[in-house]
Amino acid sequence: MNGAVTVNGREHELEPGETVERLLERLDLGVRYALVERNGDPVERAAYGSVELAPGDTVVVARPVAGG
């Protein structure tokens, strides 16, 4: 077992060496437009592919919505 992360309040199993980018892809959350916080700190979009997640991390994913 690799542990789990909490994403938007739901627990998800963590893959070995999983990055923010890979998690977003795996959960079909749209890497291109997603805004991510890891443990309360914002993650820059340019770093999604290099920021590795750890068991117990809390991730919040938001997708901006345009309106008028």
Summary of the structure (lengths in Angstrom):
residues: 68
radius of gyration: 11.6
end to end distance: 46.0
largest distance: 46.0
contacts: 156
relative contact order: 0.30
helix: 15%
strand: 32%
